[in-house]
């Protein structure tokens, strides 16, 4: 999977993000992103070209429209 396809799939997963669901976790695992739940946040372990990075995201989406896409952009910085 090239970077463009990875980005499109990540955007598809996070579109309409309201909270971390098992379906979203499965989609992220298929992309090679591991999920660790903490009290108020979810930490995504992203394995990129520069090694592993821990990316904290909120456990619930604040903004109805852009929240999930902002999280996808945050993850893409490390891939």
Gaussian input, Z-matrix of N, CA and C with variables (Angstrom, degrees):
# hf/3-21g

backbone

0 1
 N
 C     1     B1
 C     2     B2     1     A1
 N     3     B3     2     A2     1     D1
 C     4     B4     3     A3     2     D2
 C     5     B5     4     A4     3     D3
 N     6     B6     5     A5     4     D4
 C     7     B7     6     A6     5     D5
 C     8     B8     7     A7     6     D6
 N     9     B9     8     A8     7     D7
 C    10    B10     9     A9     8     D8
 C    11    B11    10    A10     9     D9
 N    12    B12    11    A11    10    D10
 C    13    B13    12    A12    11    D11
 C    14    B14    13    A13    12    D12
 N    15    B15    14    A14    13    D13
 C    16    B16    15    A15    14    D14
 C    17    B17    16    A16    15    D15
 N    18    B18    17    A17    16    D16
 C    19    B19    18    A18    17    D17
 C    20    B20    19    A19    18    D18
 N    21    B21    20    A20    19    D19
 C    22    B22    21    A21    20    D20
 C    23    B23    22    A22    21    D21
 N    24    B24    23    A23    22    D22
 C    25    B25    24    A24    23    D23
 C    26    B26    25    A25    24    D24
 N    27    B27    26    A26    25    D25
 C    28    B28    27    A27    26    D26
 C    29    B29    28    A28    27    D27
 N    30    B30    29    A29    28    D28
 C    31    B31    30    A30    29    D29
 C    32    B32    31    A31    30    D30
 N    33    B33    32    A32    31    D31
 C    34    B34    33    A33    32    D32
 C    35    B35    34    A34    33    D33
 N    36    B36    35    A35    34    D34
 C    37    B37    36    A36    35    D35
 C    38    B38    37    A37    36    D36
 N    39    B39    38    A38    37    D37
 C    40    B40    39    A39    38    D38
 C    41    B41    40    A40    39    D39
 N    42    B42    41    A41    40    D40
 C    43    B43    42    A42    41    D41
 C    44    B44    43    A43    42    D42
 N    45    B45    44    A44    43    D43
 C    46    B46    45    A45    44    D44
 C    47    B47    46    A46    45    D45
 N    48    B48    47    A47    46    D46
 C    49    B49    48    A48    47    D47
 C    50    B50    49    A49    48    D48
 N    51    B51    50    A50    49    D49
 C    52    B52    51    A51    50    D50
 C    53    B53    52    A52    51    D51
 N    54    B54    53    A53    52    D52
 C    55    B55    54    A54    53    D53
 C    56    B56    55    A55    54    D54
 N    57    B57    56    A56    55    D55
 C    58    B58    57    A57    56    D56
 C    59    B59    58    A58    57    D57
 N    60    B60    59    A59    58    D58
 C    61    B61    60    A60    59    D59
 C    62    B62    61    A61    60    D60
 N    63    B63    62    A62    61    D61
 C    64    B64    63    A63    62    D62
 C    65    B65    64    A64    63    D63
 N    66    B66    65    A65    64    D64
 C    67    B67    66    A66    65    D65
 C    68    B68    67    A67    66    D66
 N    69    B69    68    A68    67    D67
 C    70    B70    69    A69    68    D68
 C    71    B71    70    A70    69    D69
 N    72    B72    71    A71    70    D70
 C    73    B73    72    A72    71    D71
 C    74    B74    73    A73    72    D72
 N    75    B75    74    A74    73    D73
 C    76    B76    75    A75    74    D74
 C    77    B77    76    A76    75    D75
 N    78    B78    77    A77    76    D76
 C    79    B79    78    A78    77    D77
 C    80    B80    79    A79    78    D78
 N    81    B81    80    A80    79    D79
 C    82    B82    81    A81    80    D80
 C    83    B83    82    A82    81    D81
 N    84    B84    83    A83    82    D82
 C    85    B85    84    A84    83    D83
 C    86    B86    85    A85    84    D84
 N    87    B87    86    A86    85    D85
 C    88    B88    87    A87    86    D86
 C    89    B89    88    A88    87    D87
 N    90    B90    89    A89    88    D88
 C    91    B91    90    A90    89    D89
 C    92    B92    91    A91    90    D90
 N    93    B93    92    A92    91    D91
 C    94    B94    93    A93    92    D92
 C    95    B95    94    A94    93    D93
 N    96    B96    95    A95    94    D94
 C    97    B97    96    A96    95    D95
 C    98    B98    97    A97    96    D96
 N    99    B99    98    A98    97    D97
 C   100   B100    99    A99    98    D98
 C   101   B101   100   A100    99    D99
 N   102   B102   101   A101   100   D100
 C   103   B103   102   A102   101   D101
 C   104   B104   103   A103   102   D102
 N   105   B105   104   A104   103   D103
 C   106   B106   105   A105   104   D104
 C   107   B107   106   A106   105   D105
 N   108   B108   107   A107   106   D106
 C   109   B109   108   A108   107   D107
 C   110   B110   109   A109   108   D108
 N   111   B111   110   A110   109   D109
 C   112   B112   111   A111   110   D110
 C   113   B113   112   A112   111   D111
 N   114   B114   113   A113   112   D112
 C   115   B115   114   A114   113   D113
 C   116   B116   115   A115   114   D114
 N   117   B117   116   A116   115   D115
 C   118   B118   117   A117   116   D116
 C   119   B119   118   A118   117   D117
 N   120   B120   119   A119   118   D118
 C   121   B121   120   A120   119   D119
 C   122   B122   121   A121   120   D120
 N   123   B123   122   A122   121   D121
 C   124   B124   123   A123   122   D122
 C   125   B125   124   A124   123   D123
 N   126   B126   125   A125   124   D124
 C   127   B127   126   A126   125   D125
 C   128   B128   127   A127   126   D126
 N   129   B129   128   A128   127   D127
 C   130   B130   129   A129   128   D128
 C   131   B131   130   A130   129   D129
 N   132   B132   131   A131   130   D130
 C   133   B133   132   A132   131   D131
 C   134   B134   133   A133   132   D132
 N   135   B135   134   A134   133   D133
 C   136   B136   135   A135   134   D134
 C   137   B137   136   A136   135   D135
 N   138   B138   137   A137   136   D136
 C   139   B139   138   A138   137   D137
 C   140   B140   139   A139   138   D138
 N   141   B141   140   A140   139   D139
 C   142   B142   141   A141   140   D140
 C   143   B143   142   A142   141   D141
 N   144   B144   143   A143   142   D142
 C   145   B145   144   A144   143   D143
 C   146   B146   145   A145   144   D144
 N   147   B147   146   A146   145   D145
 C   148   B148   147   A147   146   D146
 C   149   B149   148   A148   147   D147
 N   150   B150   149   A149   148   D148
 C   151   B151   150   A150   149   D149
 C   152   B152   151   A151   150   D150
 N   153   B153   152   A152   151   D151
 C   154   B154   153   A153   152   D152
 C   155   B155   154   A154   153   D153
 N   156   B156   155   A155   154   D154
 C   157   B157   156   A156   155   D155
 C   158   B158   157   A157   156   D156
 N   159   B159   158   A158   157   D157
 C   160   B160   159   A159   158   D158
 C   161   B161   160   A160   159   D159
 N   162   B162   161   A161   160   D160
 C   163   B163   162   A162   161   D161
 C   164   B164   163   A163   162   D162
 N   165   B165   164   A164   163   D163
 C   166   B166   165   A165   164   D164
 C   167   B167   166   A166   165   D165
 N   168   B168   167   A167   166   D166
 C   169   B169   168   A168   167   D167
 C   170   B170   169   A169   168   D168
 N   171   B171   170   A170   169   D169
 C   172   B172   171   A171   170   D170
 C   173   B173   172   A172   171   D171
 N   174   B174   173   A173   172   D172
 C   175   B175   174   A174   173   D173
 C   176   B176   175   A175   174   D174
 N   177   B177   176   A176   175   D175
 C   178   B178   177   A177   176   D176
 C   179   B179   178   A178   177   D177
 N   180   B180   179   A179   178   D178
 C   181   B181   180   A180   179   D179
 C   182   B182   181   A181   180   D180
 N   183   B183   182   A182   181   D181
 C   184   B184   183   A183   182   D182
 C   185   B185   184   A184   183   D183
 N   186   B186   185   A185   184   D184
 C   187   B187   186   A186   185   D185
 C   188   B188   187   A187   186   D186
 N   189   B189   188   A188   187   D187
 C   190   B190   189   A189   188   D188
 C   191   B191   190   A190   189   D189
 N   192   B192   191   A191   190   D190
 C   193   B193   192   A192   191   D191
 C   194   B194   193   A193   192   D192
 N   195   B195   194   A194   193   D193
 C   196   B196   195   A195   194   D194
 C   197   B197   196   A196   195   D195
 N   198   B198   197   A197   196   D196
 C   199   B199   198   A198   197   D197
 C   200   B200   199   A199   198   D198
 N   201   B201   200   A200   199   D199
 C   202   B202   201   A201   200   D200
 C   203   B203   202   A202   201   D201
 N   204   B204   203   A203   202   D202
 C   205   B205   204   A204   203   D203
 C   206   B206   205   A205   204   D204
 N   207   B207   206   A206   205   D205
 C   208   B208   207   A207   206   D206
 C   209   B209   208   A208   207   D207
 N   210   B210   209   A209   208   D208
 C   211   B211   210   A210   209   D209
 C   212   B212   211   A211   210   D210
 N   213   B213   212   A212   211   D211
 C   214   B214   213   A213   212   D212
 C   215   B215   214   A214   213   D213
 N   216   B216   215   A215   214   D214
 C   217   B217   216   A216   215   D215
 C   218   B218   217   A217   216   D216
 N   219   B219   218   A218   217   D217
 C   220   B220   219   A219   218   D218
 C   221   B221   220   A220   219   D219
 N   222   B222   221   A221   220   D220
 C   223   B223   222   A222   221   D221
 C   224   B224   223   A223   222   D222
 N   225   B225   224   A224   223   D223
 C   226   B226   225   A225   224   D224
 C   227   B227   226   A226   225   D225
 N   228   B228   227   A227   226   D226
 C   229   B229   228   A228   227   D227
 C   230   B230   229   A229   228   D228
 N   231   B231   230   A230   229   D229
 C   232   B232   231   A231   230   D230
 C   233   B233   232   A232   231   D231
 N   234   B234   233   A233   232   D232
 C   235   B235   234   A234   233   D233
 C   236   B236   235   A235   234   D234

   B1=1.4441
   B2=1.5306
   B3=1.3223
   B4=1.4545
   B5=1.5363
   B6=1.3137
   B7=1.4678
   B8=1.5289
   B9=1.3169
   B10=1.4678
   B11=1.5310
   B12=1.3194
   B13=1.4704
   B14=1.5250
   B15=1.3263
   B16=1.4588
   B17=1.5275
   B18=1.3205
   B19=1.4663
   B20=1.5266
   B21=1.3224
   B22=1.4625
   B23=1.5338
   B24=1.3206
   B25=1.4620
   B26=1.5313
   B27=1.3210
   B28=1.4561
   B29=1.5299
   B30=1.3241
   B31=1.4622
   B32=1.5254
   B33=1.3285
   B34=1.4607
   B35=1.5243
   B36=1.3261
   B37=1.4633
   B38=1.5285
   B39=1.3322
   B40=1.4603
   B41=1.5273
   B42=1.3239
   B43=1.4579
   B44=1.5239
   B45=1.3214
   B46=1.4616
   B47=1.5196
   B48=1.3351
   B49=1.4570
   B50=1.5272
   B51=1.3175
   B52=1.4648
   B53=1.5128
   B54=1.3322
   B55=1.4638
   B56=1.5294
   B57=1.3181
   B58=1.4626
   B59=1.5196
   B60=1.3118
   B61=1.4559
   B62=1.5243
   B63=1.3327
   B64=1.4692
   B65=1.5320
   B66=1.3245
   B67=1.4660
   B68=1.5325
   B69=1.3238
   B70=1.4637
   B71=1.5216
   B72=1.3332
   B73=1.4690
   B74=1.5218
   B75=1.3310
   B76=1.4738
   B77=1.5224
   B78=1.3322
   B79=1.4618
   B80=1.5132
   B81=1.3308
   B82=1.4629
   B83=1.5216
   B84=1.3378
   B85=1.4715
   B86=1.5198
   B87=1.3337
   B88=1.4690
   B89=1.5263
   B90=1.3423
   B91=1.4628
   B92=1.5250
   B93=1.3310
   B94=1.4582
   B95=1.5136
   B96=1.3297
   B97=1.4623
   B98=1.5165
   B99=1.3294
   B100=1.4598
   B101=1.5166
   B102=1.3336
   B103=1.4588
   B104=1.5239
   B105=1.3323
   B106=1.4631
   B107=1.5218
   B108=1.3211
   B109=1.4654
   B110=1.5179
   B111=1.3190
   B112=1.4523
   B113=1.5247
   B114=1.2892
   B115=1.4545
   B116=1.5346
   B117=1.3082
   B118=1.4613
   B119=1.5214
   B120=1.3081
   B121=1.4527
   B122=1.5225
   B123=1.3063
   B124=1.4532
   B125=1.5176
   B126=1.3148
   B127=1.4567
   B128=1.5278
   B129=1.3209
   B130=1.4563
   B131=1.5229
   B132=1.3196
   B133=1.4620
   B134=1.5204
   B135=1.3266
   B136=1.4593
   B137=1.5172
   B138=1.3290
   B139=1.4658
   B140=1.5155
   B141=1.3201
   B142=1.4565
   B143=1.5093
   B144=1.3247
   B145=1.4580
   B146=1.5318
   B147=1.3310
   B148=1.4677
   B149=1.5190
   B150=1.2909
   B151=1.4590
   B152=1.5186
   B153=1.3221
   B154=1.4595
   B155=1.5151
   B156=1.3264
   B157=1.4589
   B158=1.5272
   B159=1.3226
   B160=1.4561
   B161=1.5262
   B162=1.3331
   B163=1.4562
   B164=1.5269
   B165=1.3382
   B166=1.4586
   B167=1.5264
   B168=1.3195
   B169=1.4660
   B170=1.5190
   B171=1.3192
   B172=1.4541
   B173=1.5225
   B174=1.3160
   B175=1.4598
   B176=1.5193
   B177=1.3362
   B178=1.4606
   B179=1.5168
   B180=1.3136
   B181=1.4583
   B182=1.5156
   B183=1.3178
   B184=1.4523
   B185=1.5126
   B186=1.3046
   B187=1.4514
   B188=1.5228
   B189=1.3107
   B190=1.4670
   B191=1.5305
   B192=1.3150
   B193=1.4607
   B194=1.5272
   B195=1.3187
   B196=1.4561
   B197=1.5222
   B198=1.3092
   B199=1.4574
   B200=1.5172
   B201=1.3191
   B202=1.4619
   B203=1.5130
   B204=1.3353
   B205=1.4597
   B206=1.5260
   B207=1.3330
   B208=1.4676
   B209=1.5196
   B210=1.3220
   B211=1.4653
   B212=1.5224
   B213=1.3304
   B214=1.4630
   B215=1.5264
   B216=1.3280
   B217=1.4665
   B218=1.5289
   B219=1.3312
   B220=1.4662
   B221=1.5315
   B222=1.3193
   B223=1.4688
   B224=1.5233
   B225=1.3198
   B226=1.4639
   B227=1.5318
   B228=1.3342
   B229=1.4620
   B230=1.5218
   B231=1.3117
   B232=1.4693
   B233=1.5255
   B234=1.3116
   B235=1.4689
   B236=1.5106
   A1=108.05
   A2=116.88
   A3=119.57
   A4=110.24
   A5=115.44
   A6=121.17
   A7=112.04
   A8=117.08
   A9=121.02
   A10=110.75
   A11=116.94
   A12=120.90
   A13=110.81
   A14=116.62
   A15=121.63
   A16=109.45
   A17=116.49
   A18=121.50
   A19=111.09
   A20=117.74
   A21=121.19
   A22=110.85
   A23=117.22
   A24=120.96
   A25=110.79
   A26=117.25
   A27=121.60
   A28=110.27
   A29=117.26
   A30=120.88
   A31=110.94
   A32=116.72
   A33=120.52
   A34=110.51
   A35=116.50
   A36=121.13
   A37=111.01
   A38=117.53
   A39=121.13
   A40=114.31
   A41=119.19
   A42=120.36
   A43=109.50
   A44=115.54
   A45=120.86
   A46=113.59
   A47=118.16
   A48=122.63
   A49=110.62
   A50=116.61
   A51=122.10
   A52=110.49
   A53=116.67
   A54=121.74
   A55=107.82
   A56=116.46
   A57=121.27
   A58=108.82
   A59=116.51
   A60=122.27
   A61=109.31
   A62=117.28
   A63=119.40
   A64=112.86
   A65=117.31
   A66=120.72
   A67=110.79
   A68=116.70
   A69=120.52
   A70=109.93
   A71=116.81
   A72=120.14
   A73=111.06
   A74=117.62
   A75=120.94
   A76=110.87
   A77=116.32
   A78=120.23
   A79=112.17
   A80=116.43
   A81=120.30
   A82=111.13
   A83=116.56
   A84=119.58
   A85=111.06
   A86=116.95
   A87=120.24
   A88=111.32
   A89=116.28
   A90=120.58
   A91=112.24
   A92=117.04
   A93=120.67
   A94=113.60
   A95=116.40
   A96=121.68
   A97=107.77
   A98=116.49
   A99=120.68
   A100=109.98
   A101=116.27
   A102=122.97
   A103=110.01
   A104=116.28
   A105=122.36
   A106=107.19
   A107=115.98
   A108=120.30
   A109=109.98
   A110=114.97
   A111=121.90
   A112=107.36
   A113=117.18
   A114=120.54
   A115=113.01
   A116=117.75
   A117=121.18
   A118=113.61
   A119=116.31
   A120=120.15
   A121=110.47
   A122=113.22
   A123=121.93
   A124=105.58
   A125=117.37
   A126=120.93
   A127=107.82
   A128=115.15
   A129=121.53
   A130=108.26
   A131=116.40
   A132=121.45
   A133=107.18
   A134=114.83
   A135=121.84
   A136=108.60
   A137=115.88
   A138=120.92
   A139=107.60
   A140=116.20
   A141=121.37
   A142=111.66
   A143=115.57
   A144=121.38
   A145=111.41
   A146=116.20
   A147=120.96
   A148=112.47
   A149=118.63
   A150=121.92
   A151=111.47
   A152=115.40
   A153=120.40
   A154=111.08
   A155=115.05
   A156=121.10
   A157=108.45
   A158=115.62
   A159=122.14
   A160=107.05
   A161=116.61
   A162=121.51
   A163=108.50
   A164=118.23
   A165=119.55
   A166=110.62
   A167=116.29
   A168=121.88
   A169=107.15
   A170=116.57
   A171=119.21
   A172=109.88
   A173=115.91
   A174=119.37
   A175=111.23
   A176=117.56
   A177=121.60
   A178=108.37
   A179=115.98
   A180=120.69
   A181=110.71
   A182=117.45
   A183=120.88
   A184=112.35
   A185=117.10
   A186=122.30
   A187=108.47
   A188=116.64
   A189=121.26
   A190=112.63
   A191=117.44
   A192=119.71
   A193=113.31
   A194=117.13
   A195=120.38
   A196=114.78
   A197=118.63
   A198=121.38
   A199=113.46
   A200=117.59
   A201=121.53
   A202=112.78
   A203=116.64
   A204=119.52
   A205=111.09
   A206=117.07
   A207=119.47
   A208=110.43
   A209=117.13
   A210=120.65
   A211=110.57
   A212=116.86
   A213=120.20
   A214=110.30
   A215=117.28
   A216=121.19
   A217=110.61
   A218=116.43
   A219=121.00
   A220=110.36
   A221=117.23
   A222=121.76
   A223=110.31
   A224=117.32
   A225=120.73
   A226=112.71
   A227=118.34
   A228=120.20
   A229=112.22
   A230=116.51
   A231=120.62
   A232=113.69
   A233=117.04
   A234=119.26
   A235=109.39
   D1=125.37
   D2=179.44
   D3=-84.43
   D4=174.91
   D5=-173.23
   D6=-63.72
   D7=-36.00
   D8=-179.24
   D9=-66.49
   D10=-43.46
   D11=177.90
   D12=-67.57
   D13=-38.26
   D14=178.24
   D15=-60.88
   D16=-46.76
   D17=179.80
   D18=-62.18
   D19=-43.34
   D20=-179.97
   D21=-63.24
   D22=-41.52
   D23=179.36
   D24=-67.95
   D25=-39.96
   D26=178.59
   D27=-63.41
   D28=-42.90
   D29=177.14
   D30=-62.96
   D31=-40.36
   D32=179.06
   D33=-62.00
   D34=-42.19
   D35=-179.20
   D36=-64.06
   D37=-43.79
   D38=-174.03
   D39=-89.14
   D40=-4.03
   D41=178.34
   D42=-65.01
   D43=127.40
   D44=-179.47
   D45=75.13
   D46=24.02
   D47=-177.48
   D48=-62.75
   D49=123.22
   D50=174.53
   D51=-115.89
   D52=-37.40
   D53=175.64
   D54=-160.74
   D55=163.81
   D56=-179.24
   D57=-74.77
   D58=116.67
   D59=-179.90
   D60=-110.62
   D61=161.80
   D62=176.31
   D63=-58.26
   D64=-32.56
   D65=179.01
   D66=-65.59
   D67=-41.61
   D68=177.78
   D69=-66.63
   D70=-41.19
   D71=178.27
   D72=-59.79
   D73=-43.43
   D74=178.96
   D75=-61.93
   D76=-42.88
   D77=178.91
   D78=-62.31
   D79=-40.77
   D80=178.92
   D81=-68.12
   D82=-38.78
   D83=178.32
   D84=-62.29
   D85=-36.71
   D86=177.96
   D87=-64.17
   D88=-28.06
   D89=178.07
   D90=-85.92
   D91=-5.04
   D92=179.83
   D93=90.13
   D94=19.51
   D95=178.65
   D96=-106.92
   D97=125.33
   D98=-178.21
   D99=-98.02
   D100=144.25
   D101=-173.63
   D102=-113.22
   D103=130.29
   D104=173.62
   D105=-124.76
   D106=124.66
   D107=-179.57
   D108=-90.85
   D109=133.05
   D110=173.59
   D111=-119.34
   D112=-173.92
   D113=-172.74
   D114=-59.68
   D115=-60.11
   D116=-177.49
   D117=-111.10
   D118=-2.73
   D119=-177.69
   D120=-135.72
   D121=165.14
   D122=172.60
   D123=-117.44
   D124=133.99
   D125=179.50
   D126=-109.06
   D127=124.31
   D128=178.71
   D129=-100.75
   D130=130.52
   D131=176.92
   D132=-99.35
   D133=109.57
   D134=-175.13
   D135=-105.87
   D136=124.58
   D137=177.10
   D138=-99.08
   D139=109.68
   D140=-178.90
   D141=-115.83
   D142=-166.42
   D143=-179.11
   D144=-68.59
   D145=-26.41
   D146=-177.56
   D147=-97.56
   D148=16.88
   D149=-178.95
   D150=105.20
   D151=-161.50
   D152=-178.66
   D153=-93.98
   D154=142.15
   D155=178.46
   D156=-131.33
   D157=143.61
   D158=175.54
   D159=-101.11
   D160=120.88
   D161=-177.36
   D162=-116.22
   D163=109.48
   D164=177.79
   D165=-81.01
   D166=134.31
   D167=173.55
   D168=-130.61
   D169=159.75
   D170=-179.10
   D171=-72.93
   D172=151.25
   D173=-178.76
   D174=-76.37
   D175=-20.47
   D176=174.74
   D177=-127.33
   D178=145.00
   D179=179.14
   D180=-79.63
   D181=132.14
   D182=-178.43
   D183=-86.04
   D184=-44.85
   D185=-176.85
   D186=-97.56
   D187=127.61
   D188=-176.62
   D189=-60.48
   D190=-39.90
   D191=-173.10
   D192=-94.82
   D193=-47.26
   D194=-169.90
   D195=-100.46
   D196=-12.54
   D197=-173.78
   D198=-54.68
   D199=-51.98
   D200=-179.34
   D201=-65.62
   D202=-39.24
   D203=-179.66
   D204=-70.20
   D205=-32.49
   D206=175.02
   D207=-65.61
   D208=-37.91
   D209=177.78
   D210=-66.50
   D211=-39.50
   D212=177.57
   D213=-62.60
   D214=-40.66
   D215=178.61
   D216=-65.01
   D217=-37.51
   D218=179.15
   D219=-63.39
   D220=-40.67
   D221=179.01
   D222=-69.21
   D223=-39.28
   D224=-176.72
   D225=-65.24
   D226=-20.79
   D227=177.84
   D228=-63.41
   D229=-24.93
   D230=-174.51
   D231=-104.06
   D232=1.20
   D233=-178.39
   D234=-95.52

